[in-house]
Amino acid sequence: MSKVLAGAVEISIVVPIWNDTESIQPFLQELEDSISKETKRYEVIFCVDPSTDGTEQQIKKLAMENKKIRALFFASRAGQSASTMAGLAHASGEAVIVIDVDLQDPVELIPLMIQHWRKGETLVLPRRISRSGEPLTKRLTAALGYSFLNRFGHIPIPKNTGDFRLMDRTLVRRVLALRESHIFLRGLVAVADQNPVLIDFDRPSRPKGRTKYNKWFGGIRSGMNGIVSFSSALLDGIVILGLLLALISFFLGARLALYKITGNYVPPGNASLFVVVTFVGGMQLVGIGVIGLYIGRIFEEVKNRPRWYIRESIGLYSTDDLDVARSHLQSKSRLPL
């Protein structure tokens, strides 16, 4: 909850950041040039994971010079998704825009997003039609992940959209009411609203610095999070595979029994048996692993640990007490929709 009275801020810009000091100044310059075309009533909320490159110090200095800049500093690594949710929980704007600091999410789209919102839209999603500078592995995992989710998931998620989006205050309240430990923002927003306005854009290469995103495992980790959170297809697939293996084993057994009865030659040796047992054993391990993924999620949800600890804040509601922080978030989610 911002110290600014509700309604005094029209647009809140939530910016998760970690070890990205070289991007802050160019981002703020372009953001100010862009958003000032539509409104002067805005705030920029940096959600800062513990950084070692001077990011925290630079944001504190900028916040002293510019009262529109606010910040949350986490006591331990929260991760991008939890950082973003914390920013949503503390934003006071009538609409909230989530954007990365690296300028790969074009700030020049913000005026158009605000215009759509002023026409009554509650969710505006920029959609990438090209992804310059991204490695093949990331593009491939993204394409496969979206295809899998939309084919087998319970909630359709627009393809080639990231966390860059505008959400109306009503939608933000709905998203905050979804209190999941493993946060997949695109999925949570899709649960709360399935009527987005899509804006196509070409995603540029990163102009400054290097991405902290793991090009090999980052996409896989994010994709698995979405699949496990919003689809039971893996469990269904294991059941179907188990039935197929059982059916194949039955026919192989029946064939061998028929050979014995009719006196046909049955090749001696255990090679075929070894292959079958190894294959079935491997599939059993895969099945146990998939079940373990879902049980692990249940375990995390049942523990109900806080999703972030705030060490310090600037220009925002600040607390070091966990119970106060959690009751604050719950009170926001109970606001009338």
N, C-alpha and C positions, 0 to 999 in steps of 0.2 A: 504494500500500500504506500503510495508516494505521499510525501509531505505536502505535495501540491494538491489542492482541492480537486475532487472529481469534476470534470467539465472544464477546468482551467487548461488542461492539455487535450488537444484534439488527436494528435498522432503520437504514439509511443514507438520508438525504434529499438528493438531488442537485438543486441549484438553479442553472441557468445564469442569469447576470445581466449586464446592460450598461446603464449610465446609468439606474438606476432607484432612486435613493436614497430617494425618498418612499414606496416600497412595502415597504422592508425591515422596519421596526419593526412595522407592522400585521401583516405576514406572519408574523413570528416569534411575535408574541403569540397569533395564532389557531392557529398550528402547535403551540405548546406546550400550549395549552388542549385541543387535539384529540388529539394523539398520546399525551399523558400518561395518557389513559384506558386505553391498551392496553399501554404499555411506558415504562420509564424509561431503557432501554438503547438510546439512539439518538444519531445524530450528524447535523448539518446541514452539508453541504459546498457552499459557494458557489463557483461556477466563474465567475470574474470576467474578462470581456473588458476591455481598457484603457478606462477611463471618465474622463470629464471633469467629472462633477457631484458628486464627493465620495463616490461609492459605495465605492471601495476604502478610503478612510479610515474610513468608518462601519463597514464590516465588520471591519476590523482592531481598532477600538475595542470592538466587540461581542464579538469573539473573545477579547479580554483579559478581559472580564467574564464570559463564559460558555464553559466548556471544551467544551461540546457543539458549539460552532460552529467549523468548520474552513474553510479557503479555499484555492483555487488562483488565482493571479494570472498571466495569460498575458502573454508579452513582446510579442505582436502579436495583432491581431484574429483570433480562431479561428473565430468564428461560433457560433451556438447549438448546432448538431449536434455539432461537434467538441468544444465545451465540455462538452456532456453526456457524450460518450464518455470524455473525460478524467476527469470525475467518477466514472463507472462504474469506470474503471481504478484509482482511488484509494480507492473505497469499501470498507470492511471489514465491513459488516453482513451478516447471514445473508439479508436481503432488501434490495432497493434500490428506493426510490420516486423517480421523476423528476417534478418539478413546477415550474411557473413561479412567479415571485415576485409576480405582479400580482393574485393572489387570484381570477382567473377560473377557475382550477382549484381547486374547493372543498376546503379542507383538512379539512372535516368528513367527507369520504368516506374519509379515511385509516384510521380505526378499522375500518370495514367491509372495506377492502382487506386490512388485516392479519388480520382474522378469516378471510377466505377463504384467505389464505396459510397460516395455521396449520392449516387443514383439509386442506392438501396441494396446493393449487393453486400453479402455478409462474408464472402470468401473470394479472394482474388489470387490466382495461382499463375505465376510466370512458368512457362513450359519451354524447356530447352529443345530446339530443333537441330542444334549442332553443339559439339562439346570440344572446342579447340584446346589443345594442350593436355588433354587427359589421356593417360595410358590406355592401351587396348584392354588390359585386364579389368580396369575400372569400368570402362564402357560395356564390356561383355558381361560382367557380374551384374551391373545395373539393369541391362536389358533382360537377362535371364530372371533376375529377382522380380522385376515388375511383371513379366509374363507369367511367372509361377503364381504370384500373389493374385493377379487378376483372373487367372484360370481356376485356381483352387481355393482362394481365400474367401472369407465370408463378406468382406467389405471391399468394393472396387476402389482402387487408388489410381489416379491419373498418372500415366506414364511420363517419364522424363521430367518430373517435378521434384524439387528438393524441399528444404525447409524454408526457402525464400517464399514469403506469402504475406498477404494482408488479411487480418481477421477482425471482424467487428467485435465490440465489447461483449455482446451476447454470446457469440461463438467462443470467445476466450473463456467465459465462465463455464460453458459446457465442457471444454477441454480440461480445465482445471479440476472439474468434478470427477474426471476419470483418473483414479488414483492408483495407477499401475507402477510397480517398481521398475520394470524394464520399459523404458519410454521409447516408443517409435512414433515420433510426432506426426508424420504423414498419415499413419494409420489412425491415430487418435483423432485427428482433425476430420478424417474421412468418416469415422463413427459419428461425429457430431454434426457434420454437414456434407451432403453429397451433391451439392449444386454449385460448384465453383465456376467462376469466370476465368477462362484460360487466356493468357497473353503469351504468344510465341516470341522467342528471342534466340539469338545466337550467343551461346556462352563464350566469352572471350578467355584467352589464356591469362594466367595470374601475372599481373604486371610487376609485383614486387615480392621478394622473399620466396621461400619454398614452402610447399604445402606440408602440414604436419600429419596429413591423412596417409595411412599405410596403404600403398597402392596394391599390395598383394592380398592383405587380409582385411582391410577396412571395409571394402564392399561386401565381402563374404560375411563378416561379422554383422554388419547392418542388415544384410539380406536375411540371414538366419533369424535375427531378432524379429523382423517383420513376419517371416513365415511362421515361426513358432507362436508369435503373439496373436496372429490373425488368421490362422489356418490350422486345421487338423489333418491336412492332406498327408503329412508324413506318417501319422498313425494309420490312416486309412490305407496308404500304400503298403505298409508293413503287413497289415492283415491280408490284403490281396495277394502279396508275394508269398506269404505263408501258405495260403490256400493253394496257390499254383504249385508250390514245391511239394505240398502234400499230395496233390493230384498226380504230379509227375512220378513221385515215389510209388504211389499206388499202382500206376500202370507199369512201371518197371518191375515191381514185385510180381504183379500178375503175369507179366511176360516170362519172367524167370520160372515161375511156378508152372506155367504152361509148357515151357521147354522140358522141365523135369518130368512132367506127366507123360508127355508124348515121346520121351526118350531122345530128344534132340541134344546135340552137343552143347554143353555150357563151358566156356573157357575158364580154366582154373586161374587162381591168383586173386589178390586183393586190391589191385590197382584201381579198378573201377569203384570199388567200395570206398577206398581212401579218398578218391576225388569227390564222391558224393558226400561223404561225411564232412570233409573239409569245407565244401561249398555250403552245406546246410549250417554247419557250425559258424561260419563267417556271417551268414545272413542272420543267425540268431544274435550274434554280437551287435550287428547293425541295428536290429530291432530293439535290443536292450538299450543301446545308445540313444535311439530316437525317443523311447519311452522316458529315458533318463532326462532328456532335454525338457520334456513337459513336466516331469516331477520336480526338476530343479526350479522351474518357474513357479510352481505351486509353493515350494519351500521358501523362495524369496518373497512371494506375496504374503504368505502366512506370517513371516517374521515382521513384516510391516516396518522395516527400518526407514528412517528419514532419507529422502532422496538427495539432500544436500545439507551442508552446514555453512551458514553465513558467518564469516569471521568479522567482516567490516562492511559498511555501506556508506555511500556518499549521496546525499540528497534523497534518500529513500528511507522507508520504515526500517529500523535497525533493531536487531535483537540477538543476544547471545544465548537465549534460553530456548531450548528445543521445543518445549511444550507450547510456549507462546507462538513460535513460528508455525507449528503445525496447526494450532487452533486458528491462527490467522488465515491460513490457506483454506481450512475447512469452512470458515465463516464466509469466505469469498465464494466457495462452491455452493453455499446454501442460498446465495442471493437469488431472487426471483429471475427466471429466464424470460 
